[in-house]
Amino acid sequence: LIAGVLGLLALVDWRVALGLGAFVALALAAMLRIRAAATPRWAAERQASADFYGFVGDYLSGLEDVRSSGAAAFVLRRCAAQMRSWLAATRRAQMLGYALVASSEGLFALGTVAAFAVSAALFMDGALTIGTVYLIFRYTEMLRQPTEQIRNEVQDLQQADASIGRIDGLLRTEPRLADGPRAALPPGPLSVELDGVSFSYGPGAPALRDVSVRVEAGRVLGVVGRTGSGKTTLTRLLSRFYDPQEGAVRLGGVDLRDVRLAAVRARIGLVTQDVHLFSASVRDNLTLFDDRVPDARLRAVLEELGLGDWLAELPRGLDTVLGSGGAGLSAGQAQVLACARIFLRDPDVVILDEASSRLDPATERLVHTALGRLLEGRTGIIVAHRLSTVSYADDILVLEGGRVREYGPRRALAADPGSHFSRLLRVAAEEVIS
């Protein structure tokens, strides 16, 4: 449309067309320059928005702790500071939007004045009629409309550029772990081996130092140690959430770095002390939205874990919607539901990372029998503070300061009064008696 209008103006008078064309070109060039300057500011505004909503998410997830600790005033001050930062970033971005409007309007105002000046001069010379002057005025208005549309699109494009830049940065992020060439692990029960494994999350003392342990297929390893001794880190390496800086982690004799990530995690079932439940039905929380699992199988698993009565009391059974984060469930019920997921997945290696830490003794006893059946014929790794949790482990690994303090058959270590594990058992027994 702009080119057509300028072409018609050229037929009327080339000087008017040239002048207005120059102003259109200046307006478009100004828009592009302002757009280039505004995109980083809109990116900063998007980051400030993300920071604010991230803060709100953190606050909501810890709402009970904040209220019980009397930290509401501090959180509100932080919220106000985040909003002030967001407002400042929004103002800086929008100011360039206003500059875009002002520059385009100003340039077209000057263009209109120039067009009238040239038209008036030509009219006084008799080169143009009054009708032609009005025609030039109408053509000038016709140039303004598409240019304003382009300006509005440029304003939207500024914000879109900022969002696309953030998405592009996310997509360009290189994964920390790379898939290996092998498509699958060997079939059947898998042995677990850590060969000279050392790992650190960052500068400072490593979480694990030269750990070498082998668990034969079908055996259960109990891992004990003080907080910070590296127990959870060991389970993260087995699930290949991280790769060791030194040594190798093997399943079935295969280095995990040589196998595709999905293939590794499909063979491992992990239950941690922090259970995540979705705002979805009981069925979806158990199957993780897999429609292929029949309801009869779900009911059988819940019955086996002692939640049959609980399921029967639900108003809609498996279709009952649970609150986000397990709202409305006890800690023990949420933990047992997480264990039920492992039953349904039927993995070859089962890792329980402090899985019974949230269970009361009665509930813990309830799930022990079911977990024992789950571990039959499978390799198991049990990380626990409660020594009763590792009572059915075949072998015991005691970690201290990221190193192997003791490793051997559970019965032999328990029978040896000089072993560290035996001393831990005596201390636990004394605490129960006292």
C-alpha positions as a Python dict, from the first residue, in 0.01 Angstrom:
ca = {
    (1, 'L'): (0, 0, 0),
    (2, 'I'): (283, 240, 85),
    (3, 'A'): (452, 174, -248),
    (4, 'G'): (121, 221, -434),
    (5, 'V'): (49, 554, -264),
    (6, 'L'): (400, 681, -334),
    (7, 'G'): (358, 572, -698),
    (8, 'L'): (34, 771, -730),
    (9, 'L'): (200, 1072, -569),
    (10, 'A'): (481, 1045, -821),
    (11, 'L'): (222, 1071, -1099),
    (12, 'V'): (86, 1387, -938),
    (13, 'D'): (426, 1545, -865),
    (14, 'W'): (760, 1374, -822),
    (15, 'R'): (887, 1631, -573),
    (16, 'V'): (602, 1565, -330),
    (17, 'A'): (647, 1191, -373),
    (18, 'L'): (1020, 1218, -310),
    (19, 'G'): (970, 1421, 7),
    (20, 'L'): (708, 1193, 155),
    (21, 'G'): (908, 886, 53),
    (22, 'A'): (1207, 1020, 245),
    (23, 'F'): (997, 1071, 557),
    (24, 'V'): (850, 718, 528),
    (25, 'A'): (1200, 576, 496),
    (26, 'L'): (1316, 775, 801),
    (27, 'A'): (1016, 654, 1002),
    (28, 'L'): (1082, 289, 915),
    (29, 'A'): (1453, 323, 989),
    (30, 'A'): (1374, 483, 1328),
    (31, 'M'): (1135, 196, 1408),
    (32, 'L'): (1402, -64, 1333),
    (33, 'R'): (1665, 117, 1542),
    (34, 'I'): (1428, 154, 1837),
    (35, 'R'): (1323, -211, 1802),
    (36, 'A'): (1686, -323, 1822),
    (37, 'A'): (1735, -114, 2136),
    (38, 'A'): (1406, -219, 2296),
    (39, 'T'): (1446, -597, 2257),
    (40, 'P'): (1712, -629, 2535),
    (41, 'R'): (1495, -419, 2764),
    (42, 'W'): (1194, -641, 2702),
    (43, 'A'): (1416, -942, 2768),
    (44, 'A'): (1508, -784, 3104),
    (45, 'E'): (1137, -729, 3171),
    (46, 'R'): (1064, -1094, 3096),
    (47, 'Q'): (1343, -1198, 3333),
    (48, 'A'): (1207, -972, 3607),
    (49, 'S'): (863, -1127, 3553),
    (50, 'A'): (1009, -1476, 3579),
    (51, 'D'): (1196, -1381, 3897),
    (52, 'F'): (876, -1250, 4054),
    (53, 'Y'): (667, -1556, 3973),
    (54, 'G'): (953, -1781, 4081),
    (55, 'F'): (955, -1601, 4415),
    (56, 'V'): (578, -1643, 4446),
    (57, 'G'): (612, -2015, 4370),
    (58, 'D'): (881, -2056, 4637),
    (59, 'Y'): (666, -1872, 4890),
    (60, 'L'): (357, -2079, 4817),
    (61, 'S'): (552, -2405, 4841),
    (62, 'G'): (680, -2305, 5185),
    (63, 'L'): (368, -2126, 5303),
    (64, 'E'): (327, -2326, 5623),
    (65, 'D'): (691, -2280, 5726),
    (66, 'V'): (675, -1907, 5654),
    (67, 'R'): (363, -1860, 5864),
    (68, 'S'): (477, -2079, 6150),
    (69, 'S'): (815, -1901, 6163),
    (70, 'G'): (659, -1554, 6166),
    (71, 'A'): (839, -1462, 5842),
    (72, 'A'): (533, -1320, 5664),
    (73, 'A'): (655, -960, 5700),
    (74, 'F'): (993, -1048, 5551),
    (75, 'V'): (826, -1227, 5259),
    (76, 'L'): (604, -926, 5192),
    (77, 'R'): (908, -697, 5188),
    (78, 'R'): (1080, -931, 4945),
    (79, 'C'): (764, -941, 4735),
    (80, 'A'): (751, -560, 4726),
    (81, 'A'): (1119, -546, 4624),
    (82, 'Q'): (1058, -796, 4345),
    (83, 'M'): (758, -599, 4220),
    (84, 'R'): (955, -272, 4227),
    (85, 'S'): (1228, -436, 4022),
    (86, 'W'): (972, -569, 3777),
    (87, 'L'): (801, -228, 3751),
    (88, 'A'): (1133, -55, 3681),
    (89, 'A'): (1217, -303, 3407),
    (90, 'T'): (870, -263, 3256),
    (91, 'R'): (899, 116, 3256),
    (92, 'R'): (1238, 106, 3084),
    (93, 'A'): (1098, -124, 2815),
    (94, 'Q'): (779, 74, 2765),
    (95, 'M'): (962, 406, 2737),
    (96, 'L'): (1115, 288, 2412),
    (97, 'G'): (767, 189, 2299),
    (98, 'Y'): (654, 545, 2365),
    (99, 'A'): (963, 670, 2180),
    (100, 'L'): (859, 457, 1884),
    (101, 'V'): (515, 619, 1875),
    (102, 'A'): (656, 968, 1924),
    (103, 'S'): (919, 931, 1652),
    (104, 'S'): (677, 796, 1391),
    (105, 'E'): (411, 1056, 1472),
    (106, 'G'): (667, 1336, 1474),
    (107, 'L'): (820, 1236, 1145),
    (108, 'F'): (481, 1212, 976),
    (109, 'A'): (382, 1547, 1117),
    (110, 'L'): (694, 1696, 963),
    (111, 'G'): (622, 1507, 642),
    (112, 'T'): (269, 1646, 629),
    (113, 'V'): (397, 2000, 686),
    (114, 'A'): (658, 1954, 415),
    (115, 'A'): (398, 1813, 175),
    (116, 'F'): (168, 2109, 236),
    (117, 'A'): (455, 2354, 196),
    (118, 'V'): (558, 2206, -137),
    (119, 'S'): (196, 2181, -249),
    (120, 'A'): (131, 2543, -150),
    (121, 'A'): (438, 2661, -339),
    (122, 'L'): (336, 2467, -650),
    (123, 'F'): (-23, 2594, -618),
    (124, 'M'): (97, 2953, -598),
    (125, 'D'): (304, 2891, -913),
    (126, 'G'): (-3, 2751, -1084),
    (127, 'A'): (151, 2403, -1119),
    (128, 'L'): (-119, 2241, -904),
    (129, 'T'): (-490, 2293, -862),
    (130, 'I'): (-664, 2309, -528),
    (131, 'G'): (-812, 1964, -599),
    (132, 'T'): (-466, 1823, -653),
    (133, 'V'): (-351, 1974, -324),
    (134, 'Y'): (-642, 1802, -146),
    (135, 'L'): (-553, 1479, -324),
    (136, 'I'): (-196, 1504, -191),
    (137, 'F'): (-337, 1557, 160),
    (138, 'R'): (-552, 1244, 128),
    (139, 'Y'): (-257, 1043, -1),
    (140, 'T'): (-53, 1162, 296),
    (141, 'E'): (-322, 1031, 533),
    (142, 'M'): (-326, 703, 342),
    (143, 'L'): (49, 670, 406),
    (144, 'R'): (-2, 725, 778),
    (145, 'Q'): (-238, 428, 831),
    (146, 'P'): (-12, 145, 704),
    (147, 'T'): (286, 301, 876),
    (148, 'E'): (99, 303, 1208),
    (149, 'Q'): (10, -62, 1152),
    (150, 'I'): (377, -140, 1094),
    (151, 'R'): (463, 51, 1412),
    (152, 'N'): (215, -151, 1616),
    (153, 'E'): (350, -474, 1471),
    (154, 'V'): (704, -364, 1557),
    (155, 'Q'): (597, -299, 1916),
    (156, 'D'): (452, -650, 1940),
    (157, 'L'): (762, -788, 1771),
    (158, 'Q'): (985, -628, 2037),
    (159, 'Q'): (814, -830, 2309),
    (160, 'A'): (800, -1140, 2092),
    (161, 'D'): (1173, -1110, 2019),
    (162, 'A'): (1246, -1099, 2391),
    (163, 'S'): (1036, -1410, 2456),
    (164, 'I'): (1177, -1595, 2155),
    (165, 'G'): (1528, -1509, 2272),
    (166, 'R'): (1461, -1667, 2611),
    (167, 'I'): (1315, -1977, 2449),
    (168, 'D'): (1606, -1997, 2208),
    (169, 'G'): (1849, -1974, 2497),
    (170, 'L'): (1667, -2260, 2668),
    (171, 'L'): (1672, -2475, 2355),
    (172, 'R'): (2042, -2405, 2303),
    (173, 'T'): (2127, -2523, 2653),
    (174, 'E'): (2343, -2827, 2619),
    (175, 'P'): (2235, -3120, 2838),
    (176, 'R'): (2478, -3210, 3114),
    (177, 'L'): (2443, -3578, 3029),
    (178, 'A'): (2471, -3725, 2682),
    (179, 'D'): (2305, -4040, 2555),
    (180, 'G'): (2534, -4336, 2505),
    (181, 'P'): (2548, -4545, 2186),
    (182, 'R'): (2382, -4855, 2336),
    (183, 'A'): (2005, -4876, 2310),
    (184, 'A'): (1942, -5099, 2612),
    (185, 'L'): (2090, -5271, 2915),
    (186, 'P'): (2119, -5652, 2930),
    (187, 'P'): (1786, -5824, 3004),
    (188, 'G'): (1708, -5979, 3341),
    (189, 'P'): (1823, -5887, 3692),
    (190, 'L'): (2109, -5640, 3691),
    (191, 'S'): (2420, -5624, 3906),
    (192, 'V'): (2527, -5284, 4040),
    (193, 'E'): (2890, -5176, 4052),
    (194, 'L'): (3069, -4858, 4153),
    (195, 'D'): (3433, -4877, 4048),
    (196, 'G'): (3659, -4614, 4203),
    (197, 'V'): (3382, -4352, 4191),
    (198, 'S'): (3455, -3995, 4300),
    (199, 'F'): (3205, -3714, 4258),
    (200, 'S'): (3172, -3350, 4361),
    (201, 'Y'): (2883, -3109, 4306),
    (202, 'G'): (3128, -2820, 4278),
    (203, 'P'): (3443, -2674, 4431),
    (204, 'G'): (3516, -2805, 4776),
    (205, 'A'): (3513, -3144, 4940),
    (206, 'P'): (3381, -3422, 4712),
    (207, 'A'): (3056, -3594, 4804),
    (208, 'L'): (3203, -3937, 4719),
    (209, 'R'): (3569, -4040, 4722),
    (210, 'D'): (3704, -4352, 4555),
    (211, 'V'): (3395, -4563, 4629),
    (212, 'S'): (3415, -4921, 4503),
    (213, 'V'): (3118, -5149, 4568),
    (214, 'R'): (2965, -5442, 4380),
    (215, 'V'): (2615, -5575, 4438),
    (216, 'E'): (2535, -5901, 4262),
    (217, 'A'): (2210, -5932, 4072),
    (218, 'G'): (1920, -6013, 4301),
    (219, 'R'): (2092, -5899, 4621),
    (220, 'V'): (1988, -5606, 4837),
    (221, 'L'): (2238, -5347, 4961),
    (222, 'G'): (2164, -5136, 5267),
    (223, 'V'): (2345, -4801, 5273),
    (224, 'V'): (2382, -4627, 5608),
    (225, 'G'): (2577, -4331, 5735),
    (226, 'R'): (2543, -3990, 5885),
    (227, 'T'): (2378, -3698, 5708),
    (228, 'G'): (2613, -3568, 5439),
    (229, 'S'): (2806, -3893, 5408),
    (230, 'G'): (2711, -3933, 5040),
    (231, 'K'): (2420, -4177, 5056),
    (232, 'T'): (2180, -3978, 4839),
    (233, 'T'): (2459, -3886, 4598),
    (234, 'L'): (2520, -4255, 4542),
    (235, 'T'): (2156, -4308, 4440),
    (236, 'R'): (2171, -4009, 4203),
    (237, 'L'): (2469, -4159, 4027),
    (238, 'L'): (2292, -4493, 3994),
    (239, 'S'): (1992, -4320, 3834),
    (240, 'R'): (2237, -4122, 3620),
    (241, 'F'): (2121, -3782, 3729),
    (242, 'Y'): (2495, -3710, 3734),
    (243, 'D'): (2808, -3874, 3595),
    (244, 'P'): (3108, -3935, 3822),
    (245, 'Q'): (3421, -3727, 3765),
    (246, 'E'): (3631, -4036, 3829),
    (247, 'G'): (3555, -4405, 3804),
    (248, 'A'): (3252, -4575, 3653),
    (249, 'V'): (2900, -4678, 3753),
    (250, 'R'): (2785, -5000, 3590),
    (251, 'L'): (2454, -5187, 3570),
    (252, 'G'): (2475, -5541, 3443),
    (253, 'G'): (2844, -5484, 3374),
    (254, 'V'): (2770, -5192, 3137),
    (255, 'D'): (2896, -4840, 3202),
    (256, 'L'): (2589, -4616, 3231),
    (257, 'R'): (2759, -4356, 3008),
    (258, 'D'): (2745, -4608, 2723),
    (259, 'V'): (2364, -4647, 2739),
    (260, 'R'): (2078, -4416, 2647),
    (261, 'L'): (1937, -4227, 2945),
    (262, 'A'): (1580, -4345, 2886),
    (263, 'A'): (1696, -4707, 2875),
    (264, 'V'): (1877, -4671, 3208),
    (265, 'R'): (1589, -4507, 3392),
    (266, 'A'): (1334, -4750, 3250),
    (267, 'R'): (1511, -5029, 3442),
    (268, 'I'): (1536, -4840, 3773),
    (269, 'G'): (1263, -4759, 4023),
    (270, 'L'): (1339, -4477, 4268),
    (271, 'V'): (1142, -4374, 4577),
    (272, 'T'): (1273, -4077, 4774),
    (273, 'Q'): (1165, -3915, 5098),
    (274, 'D'): (1010, -3627, 4902),
    (275, 'V'): (703, -3757, 4721),
    (276, 'H'): (553, -3551, 4440),
    (277, 'L'): (185, -3604, 4376),
    (278, 'F'): (-2, -3426, 4098),
    (279, 'S'): (-336, -3250, 4109),
    (280, 'A'): (-494, -3545, 3931),
    (281, 'S'): (-687, -3863, 4001),
    (282, 'V'): (-551, -4146, 4213),
    (283, 'R'): (-527, -4352, 3894),
    (284, 'D'): (-315, -4091, 3714),
    (285, 'N'): (-91, -4044, 4016),
    (286, 'L'): (-23, -4416, 4031),
    (287, 'T'): (25, -4477, 3658),
    (288, 'L'): (179, -4135, 3582),
    (289, 'F'): (-91, -4086, 3317),
    (290, 'D'): (-40, -4424, 3149),
    (291, 'D'): (-384, -4544, 3036),
    (292, 'R'): (-260, -4895, 2960),
    (293, 'V'): (-254, -5007, 3325),
    (294, 'P'): (-586, -5181, 3412),
    (295, 'D'): (-781, -5074, 3719),
    (296, 'A'): (-774, -5426, 3857),
    (297, 'R'): (-396, -5410, 3875),
    (298, 'L'): (-409, -5076, 4057),
    (299, 'R'): (-656, -5207, 4315),
    (300, 'A'): (-449, -5520, 4370),
    (301, 'V'): (-133, -5318, 4434),
    (302, 'L'): (-308, -5082, 4677),
    (303, 'E'): (-462, -5378, 4857),
    (304, 'E'): (-121, -5543, 4883),
    (305, 'L'): (27, -5228, 5034),
    (306, 'G'): (-253, -5196, 5287),
    (307, 'L'): (-439, -4908, 5122),
    (308, 'G'): (-742, -5111, 5018),
    (309, 'D'): (-961, -4967, 5293),
    (310, 'W'): (-840, -4615, 5214),
    (311, 'L'): (-932, -4662, 4847),
    (312, 'A'): (-1275, -4797, 4940),
    (313, 'E'): (-1345, -4487, 5150),
    (314, 'L'): (-1268, -4246, 4865),
    (315, 'P'): (-1586, -4093, 4719),
    (316, 'R'): (-1495, -4176, 4358),
    (317, 'G'): (-1241, -4453, 4408),
    (318, 'L'): (-957, -4438, 4157),
    (319, 'D'): (-1120, -4133, 3994),
    (320, 'T'): (-1089, -3927, 4313),
    (321, 'V'): (-877, -3619, 4245),
    (322, 'L'): (-589, -3563, 4486),
    (323, 'G'): (-470, -3217, 4578),
    (324, 'S'): (-143, -3086, 4442),
    (325, 'G'): (150, -3204, 4649),
    (326, 'G'): (-64, -3470, 4816),
    (327, 'A'): (-297, -3228, 4993),
    (328, 'G'): (-544, -3425, 5202),
    (329, 'L'): (-314, -3726, 5240),
    (330, 'S'): (-102, -3818, 5536),
    (331, 'A'): (272, -3837, 5485),
    (332, 'G'): (254, -4214, 5519),
    (333, 'Q'): (-21, -4249, 5260),
    (334, 'A'): (171, -4034, 5013),
    (335, 'Q'): (483, -4245, 5068),
    (336, 'V'): (293, -4569, 5015),
    (337, 'L'): (144, -4434, 4691),
    (338, 'A'): (498, -4361, 4574),
    (339, 'C'): (595, -4719, 4656),
    (340, 'A'): (293, -4839, 4459),
    (341, 'R'): (433, -4670, 4150),
    (342, 'I'): (737, -4896, 4178),
    (343, 'F'): (517, -5206, 4191),
    (344, 'L'): (342, -5098, 3873),
    (345, 'R'): (661, -5019, 3682),
    (346, 'D'): (818, -5356, 3771),
    (347, 'P'): (1182, -5238, 3740),
    (348, 'D'): (1492, -5456, 3766),
    (349, 'V'): (1669, -5230, 4018),
    (350, 'V'): (1482, -5073, 4310),
    (351, 'I'): (1630, -4776, 4499),
    (352, 'L'): (1469, -4661, 4823),
    (353, 'D'): (1625, -4335, 4938),
    (354, 'E'): (1502, -4274, 5294),
    (355, 'A'): (1170, -4406, 5167),
    (356, 'S'): (1038, -4487, 5515),
    (357, 'S'): (1159, -4171, 5685),
    (358, 'R'): (808, -4024, 5671),
    (359, 'L'): (630, -4338, 5788),
    (360, 'D'): (520, -4409, 6139),
    (361, 'P'): (635, -4748, 6275),
    (362, 'A'): (297, -4915, 6207),
    (363, 'T'): (288, -4798, 5845),
    (364, 'E'): (655, -4886, 5803),
    (365, 'R'): (586, -5242, 5910),
    (366, 'L'): (289, -5249, 5675),
    (367, 'V'): (500, -5178, 5366),
    (368, 'H'): (804, -5386, 5463),
    (369, 'T'): (639, -5712, 5367),
    (370, 'A'): (527, -5575, 5032),
    (371, 'L'): (871, -5425, 4966),
    (372, 'G'): (1029, -5758, 5047),
    (373, 'R'): (814, -5921, 4780),
    (374, 'L'): (900, -5643, 4538),
    (375, 'L'): (1272, -5701, 4592),
    (376, 'E'): (1250, -6074, 4525),
    (377, 'G'): (1459, -6150, 4219),
    (378, 'R'): (1562, -5786, 4185),
    (379, 'T'): (1863, -5583, 4286),
    (380, 'G'): (1785, -5338, 4564),
    (381, 'I'): (1956, -5033, 4714),
    (382, 'I'): (1811, -4916, 5046),
    (383, 'V'): (1931, -4587, 5194),
    (384, 'A'): (1804, -4527, 5546),
    (385, 'H'): (1867, -4361, 5880),
    (386, 'R'): (1646, -4615, 6055),
    (387, 'L'): (1846, -4933, 6082),
    (388, 'S'): (1525, -5134, 6096),
    (389, 'T'): (1470, -5040, 5732),
    (390, 'V'): (1780, -5233, 5623),
    (391, 'S'): (1691, -5541, 5827),
    (392, 'Y'): (1622, -5742, 5513),
    (393, 'A'): (1932, -5623, 5323),
    (394, 'D'): (2185, -5887, 5221),
    (395, 'D'): (2485, -5653, 5239),
    (396, 'I'): (2564, -5334, 5425),
    (397, 'L'): (2762, -5032, 5306),
    (398, 'V'): (2862, -4777, 5571),
    (399, 'L'): (2963, -4439, 5427),
    (400, 'E'): (3152, -4176, 5621),
    (401, 'G'): (3270, -3848, 5474),
    (402, 'G'): (3207, -3977, 5123),
    (403, 'R'): (3430, -4282, 5173),
    (404, 'V'): (3356, -4649, 5233),
    (405, 'R'): (3388, -4701, 5607),
    (406, 'E'): (3265, -5060, 5601),
    (407, 'Y'): (3121, -5305, 5350),
    (408, 'G'): (3016, -5666, 5384),
    (409, 'P'): (2735, -5915, 5448),
    (410, 'R'): (2479, -5777, 5692),
    (411, 'R'): (2468, -6083, 5917),
    (412, 'A'): (2846, -6102, 5941),
    (413, 'L'): (2880, -5734, 6026),
    (414, 'A'): (2598, -5750, 6280),
    (415, 'A'): (2761, -6050, 6450),
    (416, 'D'): (3103, -5882, 6467),
    (417, 'P'): (3110, -5668, 6784),
    (418, 'G'): (3404, -5470, 6647),
    (419, 'S'): (3228, -5364, 6326),
    (420, 'H'): (3098, -5012, 6285),
    (421, 'F'): (2757, -5145, 6178),
    (422, 'S'): (2732, -5352, 6494),
    (423, 'R'): (2802, -5042, 6704),
    (424, 'L'): (2528, -4854, 6515),
    (425, 'L'): (2285, -5136, 6595),
    (426, 'R'): (2372, -5120, 6964),
    (427, 'V'): (2325, -4743, 6972),
    (428, 'A'): (1988, -4775, 6799),
    (429, 'A'): (1879, -5043, 7047),
    (430, 'E'): (1981, -4824, 7343),
    (431, 'E'): (1778, -4534, 7203),
    (432, 'V'): (1470, -4755, 7173),
    (433, 'I'): (1511, -4882, 7531),
    (434, 'S'): (1562, -4533, 7672),
}
